[in-house]
Amino acid sequence: MGDFELLPDITGLTQSTPIIITEDDVLSRLSKLNINKSEGPDLIHPRIIYEIRHEIAHPLTVIFNRSLVTQQIPEIWKCANITPI
């Protein structure tokens, strides 16, 4: 994800240390989106995500934390468009 890393620094954590992503973590990362870039494969422009960041921070936090607890990620997140450069 380049300059938009979502997970906090987990260096030095043991396996039993729970990772919890807070709403402030998500909001902070969403606030750093480069709104001058074009949309990605989802066709959602970063400016739109930036403008609705306060509304989507809570649902995203719930999804990310549930994913960490269950150790599963949504199937759609496993899809990717890979372009050789």
mmCIF file as gemmi writes it, N, C-alpha and C atoms, coordinates in Angstrom:
data_model
loop_
_atom_site.group_PDB
_atom_site.id
_atom_site.type_symbol
_atom_site.label_atom_id
_atom_site.label_alt_id
_atom_site.label_comp_id
_atom_site.label_asym_id
_atom_site.label_entity_id
_atom_site.label_seq_id
_atom_site.pdbx_PDB_ins_code
_atom_site.Cartn_x
_atom_site.Cartn_y
_atom_site.Cartn_z
_atom_site.occupancy
_atom_site.B_iso_or_equiv
_atom_site.pdbx_formal_charge
_atom_site.auth_seq_id
_atom_site.auth_asym_id
_atom_site.pdbx_PDB_model_num
ATOM 1 N N . MET Axp A 1 ? 0.808 -1.191 0 1 0 ? 1 A 1
ATOM 2 C CA . MET Axp A 1 ? 0 0 0 1 0 ? 1 A 1
ATOM 3 C C . MET Axp A 1 ? 0.849 1.252 0 1 0 ? 1 A 1
ATOM 4 N N . GLY Axp A 2 ? 2.137 1.085 -0.037 1 0 ? 2 A 1
ATOM 5 C CA . GLY Axp A 2 ? 2.99 2.254 -0.196 1 0 ? 2 A 1
ATOM 6 C C . GLY Axp A 2 ? 2.949 3.198 0.973 1 0 ? 2 A 1
ATOM 7 N N . ASP Axp A 3 ? 2.647 4.476 0.687 1 0 ? 3 A 1
ATOM 8 C CA . ASP Axp A 3 ? 2.672 5.491 1.737 1 0 ? 3 A 1
ATOM 9 C C . ASP Axp A 3 ? 1.382 5.503 2.555 1 0 ? 3 A 1
ATOM 10 N N . PHE Axp A 4 ? 0.523 4.513 2.356 1 0 ? 4 A 1
ATOM 11 C CA . PHE Axp A 4 ? -0.733 4.456 3.104 1 0 ? 4 A 1
ATOM 12 C C . PHE Axp A 4 ? -0.791 3.158 3.904 1 0 ? 4 A 1
ATOM 13 N N . GLU Axp A 5 ? 0.161 2.974 4.8 1 0 ? 5 A 1
ATOM 14 C CA . GLU Axp A 5 ? 0.192 1.785 5.637 1 0 ? 5 A 1
ATOM 15 C C . GLU Axp A 5 ? -0.857 1.907 6.725 1 0 ? 5 A 1
ATOM 16 N N . LEU Axp A 6 ? -1.639 0.853 6.912 1 0 ? 6 A 1
ATOM 17 C CA . LEU Axp A 6 ? -2.723 0.916 7.868 1 0 ? 6 A 1
ATOM 18 C C . LEU Axp A 6 ? -2.347 0.342 9.225 1 0 ? 6 A 1
ATOM 19 N N . LEU Axp A 7 ? -1.648 -0.757 9.254 1 0 ? 7 A 1
ATOM 20 C CA . LEU Axp A 7 ? -1.346 -1.391 10.529 1 0 ? 7 A 1
ATOM 21 C C . LEU Axp A 7 ? -0.314 -0.584 11.308 1 0 ? 7 A 1
ATOM 22 N N . PRO Axp A 8 ? -0.473 -0.541 12.619 1 0 ? 8 A 1
ATOM 23 C CA . PRO Axp A 8 ? 0.538 0.133 13.436 1 0 ? 8 A 1
ATOM 24 C C . PRO Axp A 8 ? 1.835 -0.666 13.416 1 0 ? 8 A 1
ATOM 25 N N . ASP Axp A 9 ? 2.917 -0.064 13.854 1 0 ? 9 A 1
ATOM 26 C CA . ASP Axp A 9 ? 4.209 -0.742 13.903 1 0 ? 9 A 1
ATOM 27 C C . ASP Axp A 9 ? 4.126 -1.915 14.865 1 0 ? 9 A 1
ATOM 28 N N . ILE Axp A 10 ? 4.389 -3.128 14.382 1 0 ? 10 A 1
ATOM 29 C CA . ILE Axp A 10 ? 4.259 -4.311 15.225 1 0 ? 10 A 1
ATOM 30 C C . ILE Axp A 10 ? 5.626 -4.904 15.567 1 0 ? 10 A 1
ATOM 31 N N . THR Axp A 11 ? 6.681 -4.152 15.331 1 0 ? 11 A 1
ATOM 32 C CA . THR Axp A 11 ? 8.019 -4.613 15.652 1 0 ? 11 A 1
ATOM 33 C C . THR Axp A 11 ? 8.14 -4.847 17.15 1 0 ? 11 A 1
ATOM 34 N N . GLY Axp A 12 ? 8.633 -6 17.524 1 0 ? 12 A 1
ATOM 35 C CA . GLY Axp A 12 ? 8.871 -6.299 18.933 1 0 ? 12 A 1
ATOM 36 C C . GLY Axp A 12 ? 7.66 -6.829 19.688 1 0 ? 12 A 1
ATOM 37 N N . LEU Axp A 13 ? 6.538 -6.986 19.025 1 0 ? 13 A 1
ATOM 38 C CA . LEU Axp A 13 ? 5.373 -7.541 19.705 1 0 ? 13 A 1
ATOM 39 C C . LEU Axp A 13 ? 5.464 -9.057 19.736 1 0 ? 13 A 1
ATOM 40 N N . THR Axp A 14 ? 5.002 -9.649 20.823 1 0 ? 14 A 1
ATOM 41 C CA . THR Axp A 14 ? 4.968 -11.097 20.901 1 0 ? 14 A 1
ATOM 42 C C . THR Axp A 14 ? 3.678 -11.597 20.28 1 0 ? 14 A 1
ATOM 43 N N . GLN Axp A 15 ? 3.594 -12.91 20.1 1 0 ? 15 A 1
ATOM 44 C CA . GLN Axp A 15 ? 2.413 -13.484 19.464 1 0 ? 15 A 1
ATOM 45 C C . GLN Axp A 15 ? 1.166 -13.263 20.312 1 0 ? 15 A 1
ATOM 46 N N . SER Axp A 16 ? 1.326 -13.146 21.619 1 0 ? 16 A 1
ATOM 47 C CA . SER Axp A 16 ? 0.164 -12.978 22.493 1 0 ? 16 A 1
ATOM 48 C C . SER Axp A 16 ? -0.258 -11.514 22.652 1 0 ? 16 A 1
ATOM 49 N N . THR Axp A 17 ? 0.518 -10.586 22.085 1 0 ? 17 A 1
ATOM 50 C CA . THR Axp A 17 ? 0.174 -9.175 22.171 1 0 ? 17 A 1
ATOM 51 C C . THR Axp A 17 ? -0.932 -8.867 21.163 1 0 ? 17 A 1
ATOM 52 N N . PRO Axp A 18 ? -2.108 -8.459 21.646 1 0 ? 18 A 1
ATOM 53 C CA . PRO Axp A 18 ? -3.188 -8.171 20.691 1 0 ? 18 A 1
ATOM 54 C C . PRO Axp A 18 ? -2.91 -6.87 19.929 1 0 ? 18 A 1
ATOM 55 N N . ILE Axp A 19 ? -3.264 -6.88 18.665 1 0 ? 19 A 1
ATOM 56 C CA . ILE Axp A 19 ? -3.152 -5.676 17.846 1 0 ? 19 A 1
ATOM 57 C C . ILE Axp A 19 ? -4.548 -5.084 17.756 1 0 ? 19 A 1
ATOM 58 N N . ILE Axp A 20 ? -4.692 -3.862 18.169 1 0 ? 20 A 1
ATOM 59 C CA . ILE Axp A 20 ? -5.981 -3.189 18.122 1 0 ? 20 A 1
ATOM 60 C C . ILE Axp A 20 ? -5.815 -1.912 17.312 1 0 ? 20 A 1
ATOM 61 N N . ILE Axp A 21 ? -6.637 -1.788 16.304 1 0 ? 21 A 1
ATOM 62 C CA . ILE Axp A 21 ? -6.627 -0.589 15.467 1 0 ? 21 A 1
ATOM 63 C C . ILE Axp A 21 ? -7.739 0.316 15.978 1 0 ? 21 A 1
ATOM 64 N N . THR Axp A 22 ? -7.385 1.54 16.289 1 0 ? 22 A 1
ATOM 65 C CA . THR Axp A 22 ? -8.382 2.474 16.811 1 0 ? 22 A 1
ATOM 66 C C . THR Axp A 22 ? -8.981 3.298 15.677 1 0 ? 22 A 1
ATOM 67 N N . GLU Axp A 23 ? -10.112 3.89 15.97 1 0 ? 23 A 1
ATOM 68 C CA . GLU Axp A 23 ? -10.754 4.765 14.997 1 0 ? 23 A 1
ATOM 69 C C . GLU Axp A 23 ? -9.848 5.948 14.665 1 0 ? 23 A 1
ATOM 70 N N . ASP Axp A 24 ? -9.106 6.425 15.656 1 0 ? 24 A 1
ATOM 71 C CA . ASP Axp A 24 ? -8.155 7.522 15.416 1 0 ? 24 A 1
ATOM 72 C C . ASP Axp A 24 ? -7.047 7.092 14.457 1 0 ? 24 A 1
ATOM 73 N N . ASP Axp A 25 ? -6.596 5.812 14.562 1 0 ? 25 A 1
ATOM 74 C CA . ASP Axp A 25 ? -5.59 5.293 13.631 1 0 ? 25 A 1
ATOM 75 C C . ASP Axp A 25 ? -6.111 5.357 12.204 1 0 ? 25 A 1
ATOM 76 N N . VAL Axp A 26 ? -7.33 4.86 12.008 1 0 ? 26 A 1
ATOM 77 C CA . VAL Axp A 26 ? -7.92 4.831 10.672 1 0 ? 26 A 1
ATOM 78 C C . VAL Axp A 26 ? -8.128 6.249 10.154 1 0 ? 26 A 1
ATOM 79 N N . LEU Axp A 27 ? -8.681 7.109 10.993 1 0 ? 27 A 1
ATOM 80 C CA . LEU Axp A 27 ? -8.935 8.492 10.582 1 0 ? 27 A 1
ATOM 81 C C . LEU Axp A 27 ? -7.631 9.206 10.232 1 0 ? 27 A 1
ATOM 82 N N . SER Axp A 28 ? -6.591 8.947 10.991 1 0 ? 28 A 1
ATOM 83 C CA . SER Axp A 28 ? -5.293 9.55 10.724 1 0 ? 28 A 1
ATOM 84 C C . SER Axp A 28 ? -4.775 9.138 9.349 1 0 ? 28 A 1
ATOM 85 N N . ARG Axp A 29 ? -4.881 7.84 9.029 1 0 ? 29 A 1
ATOM 86 C CA . ARG Axp A 29 ? -4.398 7.359 7.735 1 0 ? 29 A 1
ATOM 87 C C . ARG Axp A 29 ? -5.252 7.898 6.592 1 0 ? 29 A 1
ATOM 88 N N . LEU Axp A 30 ? -6.573 7.941 6.791 1 0 ? 30 A 1
ATOM 89 C CA . LEU Axp A 30 ? -7.452 8.463 5.744 1 0 ? 30 A 1
ATOM 90 C C . LEU Axp A 30 ? -7.203 9.947 5.5 1 0 ? 30 A 1
ATOM 91 N N . SER Axp A 31 ? -6.809 10.666 6.549 1 0 ? 31 A 1
ATOM 92 C CA . SER Axp A 31 ? -6.539 12.097 6.417 1 0 ? 31 A 1
ATOM 93 C C . SER Axp A 31 ? -5.267 12.37 5.623 1 0 ? 31 A 1
ATOM 94 N N . LYS Axp A 32 ? -4.427 11.353 5.476 1 0 ? 32 A 1
ATOM 95 C CA . LYS Axp A 32 ? -3.166 11.512 4.747 1 0 ? 32 A 1
ATOM 96 C C . LYS Axp A 32 ? -3.265 11.084 3.283 1 0 ? 32 A 1
ATOM 97 N N . LEU Axp A 33 ? -4.469 10.74 2.823 1 0 ? 33 A 1
ATOM 98 C CA . LEU Axp A 33 ? -4.629 10.343 1.428 1 0 ? 33 A 1
ATOM 99 C C . LEU Axp A 33 ? -4.231 11.473 0.494 1 0 ? 33 A 1
ATOM 100 N N . ASN Axp A 34 ? -3.581 11.125 -0.587 1 0 ? 34 A 1
ATOM 101 C CA . ASN Axp A 34 ? -3.216 12.113 -1.598 1 0 ? 34 A 1
ATOM 102 C C . ASN Axp A 34 ? -4.416 12.289 -2.523 1 0 ? 34 A 1
ATOM 103 N N . ILE Axp A 35 ? -5.138 13.375 -2.362 1 0 ? 35 A 1
ATOM 104 C CA . ILE Axp A 35 ? -6.361 13.608 -3.117 1 0 ? 35 A 1
ATOM 105 C C . ILE Axp A 35 ? -6.086 14.04 -4.555 1 0 ? 35 A 1
ATOM 106 N N . ASN Axp A 36 ? -4.823 14.186 -4.915 1 0 ? 36 A 1
ATOM 107 C CA . ASN Axp A 36 ? -4.472 14.578 -6.278 1 0 ? 36 A 1
ATOM 108 C C . ASN Axp A 36 ? -4.179 13.381 -7.183 1 0 ? 36 A 1
ATOM 109 N N . LYS Axp A 37 ? -4.244 12.179 -6.632 1 0 ? 37 A 1
ATOM 110 C CA . LYS Axp A 37 ? -4.024 10.978 -7.44 1 0 ? 37 A 1
ATOM 111 C C . LYS Axp A 37 ? -5.329 10.532 -8.065 1 0 ? 37 A 1
ATOM 112 N N . SER Axp A 38 ? -5.226 9.707 -9.08 1 0 ? 38 A 1
ATOM 113 C CA . SER Axp A 38 ? -6.433 9.21 -9.745 1 0 ? 38 A 1
ATOM 114 C C . SER Axp A 38 ? -6.994 8.019 -8.977 1 0 ? 38 A 1
ATOM 115 N N . GLU Axp A 39 ? -8.219 7.635 -9.334 1 0 ? 39 A 1
ATOM 116 C CA . GLU Axp A 39 ? -8.857 6.517 -8.644 1 0 ? 39 A 1
ATOM 117 C C . GLU Axp A 39 ? -8.121 5.22 -8.948 1 0 ? 39 A 1
ATOM 118 N N . GLY Axp A 40 ? -8.318 4.266 -8.064 1 0 ? 40 A 1
ATOM 119 C CA . GLY Axp A 40 ? -7.706 2.952 -8.236 1 0 ? 40 A 1
ATOM 120 C C . GLY Axp A 40 ? -8.643 2.013 -8.962 1 0 ? 40 A 1
ATOM 121 N N . PRO Axp A 41 ? -8.382 0.71 -8.869 1 0 ? 41 A 1
ATOM 122 C CA . PRO Axp A 41 ? -9.208 -0.268 -9.569 1 0 ? 41 A 1
ATOM 123 C C . PRO Axp A 41 ? -10.657 -0.297 -9.073 1 0 ? 41 A 1
ATOM 124 N N . ASP Axp A 42 ? -10.905 0.219 -7.879 1 0 ? 42 A 1
ATOM 125 C CA . ASP Axp A 42 ? -12.275 0.268 -7.351 1 0 ? 42 A 1
ATOM 126 C C . ASP Axp A 42 ? -13.056 1.451 -7.919 1 0 ? 42 A 1
ATOM 127 N N . LEU Axp A 43 ? -12.382 2.305 -8.69 1 0 ? 43 A 1
ATOM 128 C CA . LEU Axp A 43 ? -12.97 3.484 -9.332 1 0 ? 43 A 1
ATOM 129 C C . LEU Axp A 43 ? -13.498 4.519 -8.334 1 0 ? 43 A 1
ATOM 130 N N . ILE Axp A 44 ? -12.966 4.504 -7.124 1 0 ? 44 A 1
ATOM 131 C CA . ILE Axp A 44 ? -13.329 5.51 -6.126 1 0 ? 44 A 1
ATOM 132 C C . ILE Axp A 44 ? -12.166 6.49 -6.015 1 0 ? 44 A 1
ATOM 133 N N . HIS Axp A 45 ? -12.434 7.75 -6.286 1 0 ? 45 A 1
ATOM 134 C CA . HIS Axp A 45 ? -11.391 8.763 -6.246 1 0 ? 45 A 1
ATOM 135 C C . HIS Axp A 45 ? -10.981 9.031 -4.793 1 0 ? 45 A 1
ATOM 136 N N . PRO Axp A 46 ? -9.675 9.18 -4.536 1 0 ? 46 A 1
ATOM 137 C CA . PRO Axp A 46 ? -9.213 9.448 -3.171 1 0 ? 46 A 1
ATOM 138 C C . PRO Axp A 46 ? -9.868 10.678 -2.532 1 0 ? 46 A 1
ATOM 139 N N . ARG Axp A 47 ? -10.26 11.654 -3.331 1 0 ? 47 A 1
ATOM 140 C CA . ARG Axp A 47 ? -10.915 12.845 -2.781 1 0 ? 47 A 1
ATOM 141 C C . ARG Axp A 47 ? -12.251 12.472 -2.126 1 0 ? 47 A 1
ATOM 142 N N . ILE Axp A 48 ? -12.976 11.524 -2.726 1 0 ? 48 A 1
ATOM 143 C CA . ILE Axp A 48 ? -14.25 11.089 -2.151 1 0 ? 48 A 1
ATOM 144 C C . ILE Axp A 48 ? -14.012 10.406 -0.811 1 0 ? 48 A 1
ATOM 145 N N . ILE Axp A 49 ? -13.036 9.505 -0.773 1 0 ? 49 A 1
ATOM 146 C CA . ILE Axp A 49 ? -12.722 8.824 0.488 1 0 ? 49 A 1
ATOM 147 C C . ILE Axp A 49 ? -12.295 9.846 1.54 1 0 ? 49 A 1
ATOM 148 N N . TYR Axp A 50 ? -11.475 10.806 1.12 1 0 ? 50 A 1
ATOM 149 C CA . TYR Axp A 50 ? -11.017 11.848 2.04 1 0 ? 50 A 1
ATOM 150 C C . TYR Axp A 50 ? -12.2 12.653 2.595 1 0 ? 50 A 1
ATOM 151 N N . GLU Axp A 51 ? -13.132 12.999 1.732 1 0 ? 51 A 1
ATOM 152 C CA . GLU Axp A 51 ? -14.274 13.818 2.157 1 0 ? 51 A 1
ATOM 153 C C . GLU Axp A 51 ? -15.216 13.074 3.104 1 0 ? 51 A 1
ATOM 154 N N . ILE Axp A 52 ? -15.31 11.757 2.976 1 0 ? 52 A 1
ATOM 155 C CA . ILE Axp A 52 ? -16.223 10.989 3.846 1 0 ? 52 A 1
ATOM 156 C C . ILE Axp A 52 ? -15.469 10.231 4.941 1 0 ? 52 A 1
ATOM 157 N N . ARG Axp A 53 ? -14.217 10.603 5.178 1 0 ? 53 A 1
ATOM 158 C CA . ARG Axp A 53 ? -13.372 9.881 6.131 1 0 ? 53 A 1
ATOM 159 C C . ARG Axp A 53 ? -13.987 9.789 7.526 1 0 ? 53 A 1
ATOM 160 N N . HIS Axp A 54 ? -14.682 10.818 7.976 1 0 ? 54 A 1
ATOM 161 C CA . HIS Axp A 54 ? -15.273 10.788 9.315 1 0 ? 54 A 1
ATOM 162 C C . HIS Axp A 54 ? -16.435 9.783 9.383 1 0 ? 54 A 1
ATOM 163 N N . GLU Axp A 55 ? -17.14 9.608 8.282 1 0 ? 55 A 1
ATOM 164 C CA . GLU Axp A 55 ? -18.262 8.681 8.251 1 0 ? 55 A 1
ATOM 165 C C . GLU Axp A 55 ? -17.821 7.232 8.12 1 0 ? 55 A 1
ATOM 166 N N . ILE Axp A 56 ? -16.704 6.977 7.431 1 0 ? 56 A 1
ATOM 167 C CA . ILE Axp A 56 ? -16.292 5.599 7.2 1 0 ? 56 A 1
ATOM 168 C C . ILE Axp A 56 ? -15.237 5.098 8.181 1 0 ? 56 A 1
ATOM 169 N N . ALA Axp A 57 ? -14.696 5.961 9.017 1 0 ? 57 A 1
ATOM 170 C CA . ALA Axp A 57 ? -13.641 5.548 9.952 1 0 ? 57 A 1
ATOM 171 C C . ALA Axp A 57 ? -14.128 4.468 10.908 1 0 ? 57 A 1
ATOM 172 N N . HIS Axp A 58 ? -15.321 4.622 11.464 1 0 ? 58 A 1
ATOM 173 C CA . HIS Axp A 58 ? -15.822 3.619 12.418 1 0 ? 58 A 1
ATOM 174 C C . HIS Axp A 58 ? -16.082 2.266 11.759 1 0 ? 58 A 1
ATOM 175 N N . PRO Axp A 59 ? -16.833 2.212 10.641 1 0 ? 59 A 1
ATOM 176 C CA . PRO Axp A 59 ? -17.048 0.901 10.014 1 0 ? 59 A 1
ATOM 177 C C . PRO Axp A 59 ? -15.742 0.217 9.588 1 0 ? 59 A 1
ATOM 178 N N . LEU Axp A 60 ? -14.791 0.983 9.072 1 0 ? 60 A 1
ATOM 179 C CA . LEU Axp A 60 ? -13.509 0.399 8.69 1 0 ? 60 A 1
ATOM 180 C C . LEU Axp A 60 ? -12.759 -0.14 9.904 1 0 ? 60 A 1
ATOM 181 N N . THR Axp A 61 ? -12.823 0.575 11.015 1 0 ? 61 A 1
ATOM 182 C CA . THR Axp A 61 ? -12.176 0.122 12.246 1 0 ? 61 A 1
ATOM 183 C C . THR Axp A 61 ? -12.759 -1.216 12.688 1 0 ? 61 A 1
ATOM 184 N N . VAL Axp A 62 ? -14.069 -1.334 12.631 1 0 ? 62 A 1
ATOM 185 C CA . VAL Axp A 62 ? -14.729 -2.595 13.012 1 0 ? 62 A 1
ATOM 186 C C . VAL Axp A 62 ? -14.28 -3.724 12.088 1 0 ? 62 A 1
ATOM 187 N N . ILE Axp A 63 ? -14.257 -3.472 10.796 1 0 ? 63 A 1
ATOM 188 C CA . ILE Axp A 63 ? -13.845 -4.501 9.834 1 0 ? 63 A 1
ATOM 189 C C . ILE Axp A 63 ? -12.399 -4.93 10.073 1 0 ? 63 A 1
ATOM 190 N N . PHE Axp A 64 ? -11.501 -3.957 10.242 1 0 ? 64 A 1
ATOM 191 C CA . PHE Axp A 64 ? -10.089 -4.288 10.436 1 0 ? 64 A 1
ATOM 192 C C . PHE Axp A 64 ? -9.869 -5.08 11.723 1 0 ? 64 A 1
ATOM 193 N N . ASN Axp A 65 ? -10.501 -4.654 12.81 1 0 ? 65 A 1
ATOM 194 C CA . ASN Axp A 65 ? -10.311 -5.362 14.084 1 0 ? 65 A 1
ATOM 195 C C . ASN Axp A 65 ? -10.934 -6.756 14.05 1 0 ? 65 A 1
ATOM 196 N N . ARG Axp A 66 ? -12.088 -6.893 13.431 1 0 ? 66 A 1
ATOM 197 C CA . ARG Axp A 66 ? -12.707 -8.222 13.314 1 0 ? 66 A 1
ATOM 198 C C . ARG Axp A 66 ? -11.82 -9.134 12.477 1 0 ? 66 A 1
ATOM 199 N N . SER Axp A 67 ? -11.216 -8.592 11.45 1 0 ? 67 A 1
ATOM 200 C CA . SER Axp A 67 ? -10.314 -9.368 10.62 1 0 ? 67 A 1
ATOM 201 C C . SER Axp A 67 ? -9.107 -9.846 11.425 1 0 ? 67 A 1
ATOM 202 N N . LEU Axp A 68 ? -8.581 -8.983 12.284 1 0 ? 68 A 1
ATOM 203 C CA . LEU Axp A 68 ? -7.439 -9.367 13.121 1 0 ? 68 A 1
ATOM 204 C C . LEU Axp A 68 ? -7.826 -10.426 14.141 1 0 ? 68 A 1
ATOM 205 N N . VAL Axp A 69 ? -9.007 -10.293 14.745 1 0 ? 69 A 1
ATOM 206 C CA . VAL Axp A 69 ? -9.459 -11.244 15.768 1 0 ? 69 A 1
ATOM 207 C C . VAL Axp A 69 ? -9.733 -12.616 15.155 1 0 ? 69 A 1
ATOM 208 N N . THR Axp A 70 ? -10.408 -12.645 14.019 1 0 ? 70 A 1
ATOM 209 C CA . THR Axp A 70 ? -10.768 -13.914 13.386 1 0 ? 70 A 1
ATOM 210 C C . THR Axp A 70 ? -9.648 -14.478 12.528 1 0 ? 70 A 1
ATOM 211 N N . GLN Axp A 71 ? -8.623 -13.687 12.291 1 0 ? 71 A 1
ATOM 212 C CA . GLN Axp A 71 ? -7.488 -14.057 11.444 1 0 ? 71 A 1
ATOM 213 C C . GLN Axp A 71 ? -7.944 -14.419 10.036 1 0 ? 71 A 1
ATOM 214 N N . GLN Axp A 72 ? -8.952 -13.708 9.557 1 0 ? 72 A 1
ATOM 215 C CA . GLN Axp A 72 ? -9.459 -13.884 8.2 1 0 ? 72 A 1
ATOM 216 C C . GLN Axp A 72 ? -9.638 -12.509 7.582 1 0 ? 72 A 1
ATOM 217 N N . ILE Axp A 73 ? -9.482 -12.466 6.281 1 0 ? 73 A 1
ATOM 218 C CA . ILE Axp A 73 ? -9.745 -11.218 5.58 1 0 ? 73 A 1
ATOM 219 C C . ILE Axp A 73 ? -10.897 -11.449 4.602 1 0 ? 73 A 1
ATOM 220 N N . PRO Axp A 74 ? -11.66 -10.409 4.331 1 0 ? 74 A 1
ATOM 221 C CA . PRO Axp A 74 ? -12.752 -10.569 3.365 1 0 ? 74 A 1
ATOM 222 C C . PRO Axp A 74 ? -12.221 -11.051 2.01 1 0 ? 74 A 1
ATOM 223 N N . GLU Axp A 75 ? -12.944 -11.965 1.385 1 0 ? 75 A 1
ATOM 224 C CA . GLU Axp A 75 ? -12.518 -12.539 0.104 1 0 ? 75 A 1
ATOM 225 C C . GLU Axp A 75 ? -12.219 -11.478 -0.949 1 0 ? 75 A 1
ATOM 226 N N . ILE Axp A 76 ? -13.012 -10.429 -0.977 1 0 ? 76 A 1
ATOM 227 C CA . ILE Axp A 76 ? -12.831 -9.399 -2.002 1 0 ? 76 A 1
ATOM 228 C C . ILE Axp A 76 ? -11.468 -8.713 -1.864 1 0 ? 76 A 1
ATOM 229 N N . TRP Axp A 77 ? -10.914 -8.691 -0.651 1 0 ? 77 A 1
ATOM 230 C CA . TRP Axp A 77 ? -9.609 -8.077 -0.443 1 0 ? 77 A 1
ATOM 231 C C . TRP Axp A 77 ? -8.489 -8.917 -1.047 1 0 ? 77 A 1
ATOM 232 N N . LYS Axp A 78 ? -8.781 -10.17 -1.36 1 0 ? 78 A 1
ATOM 233 C CA . LYS Axp A 78 ? -7.766 -11.047 -1.931 1 0 ? 78 A 1
ATOM 234 C C . LYS Axp A 78 ? -7.645 -10.874 -3.437 1 0 ? 78 A 1
ATOM 235 N N . CYS Axp A 79 ? -8.579 -10.137 -4.037 1 0 ? 79 A 1
ATOM 236 C CA . CYS Axp A 79 ? -8.539 -9.879 -5.475 1 0 ? 79 A 1
ATOM 237 C C . CYS Axp A 79 ? -7.618 -8.704 -5.746 1 0 ? 79 A 1
ATOM 238 N N . ALA Axp A 80 ? -6.876 -8.792 -6.838 1 0 ? 80 A 1
ATOM 239 C CA . ALA Axp A 80 ? -5.959 -7.7 -7.146 1 0 ? 80 A 1
ATOM 240 C C . ALA Axp A 80 ? -5.767 -7.59 -8.648 1 0 ? 80 A 1
ATOM 241 N N . ASN Axp A 81 ? -5.551 -6.399 -9.1 1 0 ? 81 A 1
ATOM 242 C CA . ASN Axp A 81 ? -5.142 -6.154 -10.483 1 0 ? 81 A 1
ATOM 243 C C . ASN Axp A 81 ? -3.65 -5.905 -10.451 1 0 ? 81 A 1
ATOM 244 N N . ILE Axp A 82 ? -2.898 -6.8 -11.054 1 0 ? 82 A 1
ATOM 245 C CA . ILE Axp A 82 ? -1.445 -6.679 -11.051 1 0 ? 82 A 1
ATOM 246 C C . ILE Axp A 82 ? -0.996 -6.297 -12.451 1 0 ? 82 A 1
ATOM 247 N N . THR Axp A 83 ? -0.257 -5.201 -12.533 1 0 ? 83 A 1
ATOM 248 C CA . THR Axp A 83 ? 0.218 -4.705 -13.823 1 0 ? 83 A 1
ATOM 249 C C . THR Axp A 83 ? 1.735 -4.692 -13.805 1 0 ? 83 A 1
ATOM 250 N N . PRO Axp A 84 ? 2.366 -5.422 -14.721 1 0 ? 84 A 1
ATOM 251 C CA . PRO Axp A 84 ? 3.828 -5.381 -14.767 1 0 ? 84 A 1
ATOM 252 C C . PRO Axp A 84 ? 4.306 -3.998 -15.229 1 0 ? 84 A 1
ATOM 253 N N . ILE Axp A 85 ? 5.427 -3.576 -14.684 1 0 ? 85 A 1
ATOM 254 C CA . ILE Axp A 85 ? 5.971 -2.282 -15.104 1 0 ? 85 A 1
ATOM 255 C C . ILE Axp A 85 ? 7.289 -2.461 -15.826 1 0 ? 85 A 1
